[in-house]
Amino acid sequence: MTDAPQDAVRDAVPDEVSDEATERVGSDADAPDAPDAPDASEGQDAAEDEAGPADGPVFEAADRRGRIVADAEGVRLSYDEEACEFRWDELAAVESPKGRFGKRFTVTVHTPDRRWYPIDLLAPDRGRIAAWEAELDAVLDAYFDDEAP
């Protein structure tokens, strides 16, 4: 085997790049496919298995700063850089009070230890708020067991 491909890579790379980086590029190009590498379809199947049933209701609402997702796994809230996740058995209540004015949609997640986590999203219009409320109600009806143990 000749070093021609590796030399071509080394010649094409600017002088600022270290020899170590060009050696990795050259050796990666010459390396055979790893037998342990998972097939892309296998990883996709595993992700689908972890996601749970695809036929259940899913609620997702987002604006430019925040996101709410509620599905079979639980409720996930994220706002800017912060995020939290709750399984259904970790929740005491989920409420979304009806707003009187504006386009603000608020969801508050309550835990049994008397903590609450509110999030406000700005809806594109008031009609979207009504749709979000209906979608959230469907998910809560399907997954949230509000009976006391």
N, C-alpha and C positions, 0 to 999 in steps of 0.2 A: 504494500500500500504506500502511496506517495503522500507527501505533505502538501501537495498543490492546493487542495481546497482550504487547508488551514492557512497557508501562506497568502492565498487570495483574500481571505477574511482579514488577516493581519495587515495586509497592504491597504485594504479598503477602510480600515478603522483609523481615525485621526490619532495623532501622536499623544494626545492628552489621555487617551484610554490606556489603562495599564495592560501589561502583557498578560497578567493573570486573567483579566476579563476576556481577552481575545482567546486565550487557551480554553476557557470554559465554553465560549461560543464554538470554537473549532471542535472540541471534544464532544459537546452536546450534538453537533451536527453529525458526527461520525458514529455516535452511540446507537446501538440497536434499540428497538422499542422494549421497554421493560416488561417482563412477563407478569409482574405483579400489578401493573397499572390497571385500574378498573375501567371497564368499558363505559362510555358516556351514557349509554342506555341503562346500564346497571345503576349508575348514580341517580338517574332520573327516576327509576322505579323505587329506589330507596327513599328519595325525597317525597314521592307520592305516598308511600306507605306511612311515613312519619306525619304527613299532613292530615291523615285521617280520611274519613269518607268524603268524597267530593260531592255527594248528592245532598248533603245537609245545607241549611241556610248559612250564609256568610254575610256579615255586615262590614262594610269598609267605607269610611268617610275621611276626607283629608282636605286640608287647605295648604297654603304655602308654608306654614310652620308646623302644623300638627297633623296627627293621623290616629284614627281609632280603627282597630280591627277586632271583631268578635266572631269566633267560629267554634267548631267543635272542641278545640284545644283550650279556649278561654278568651280573655280580653287582653289586648295589648294596646297601650297608650304610648305615644311618642310626641314630644314637643321640642323642637330645635334639637339640641344634643342629648336631651334626657329621654329615657324610655323605661317603662315598667311593664311587667307581664304578670297576669293572674290566671291561675287555673280556676275552673268553675267551683271547685270545692274550697277555694280560698276566699270566696266572695260572700258577703252578707247581703248586699243589695247593689243594684245598678239603677241609677235614675237619670232621667233626662227631662227636666221640667220644661214645660211649654213656655217659650219666650213670647212676650207680648209685642215687642217692637224689634225692629232690626232684623239682621240676618245671622245672628249668633246662635249656634247650636252648642249646648252645654251637656256633657255627660259626666256624671260623678260616680266613681266606683267606691263602694264602702267595703271595708274588711271587718271581720268579727272583732278585732281588737280596737274598734272605734276609730280607725283612721279612714280618711277619705282622700281620694285623688281626683280632682276635677280637671277637665280639659275643655277648652272653648275652641270651636272651629267657626270660621267665617264661611257661610254658605254663599254660593253664587246668586241665589235668589230665595225668597220665602217658600216657594214651591218645593225646592230641594230639601228644605228643613222637614217638611211634612213627609217626604219620601224617606229621608234618613230615619225619622221616628218610626215609620212603619217597618222598615227593614230591621232596625234594632229590636223592635217588639217581637218580630218573627224569630230572631235568633234567641232572644231571652226566653220565649215560650218553648223553643225546642231544646235548649241546653241547660238553662238555669233552674235548679231545683230550689225553690224558695221556702220549702217546708222545713221546719226546725227538726233536728235529729232527735 
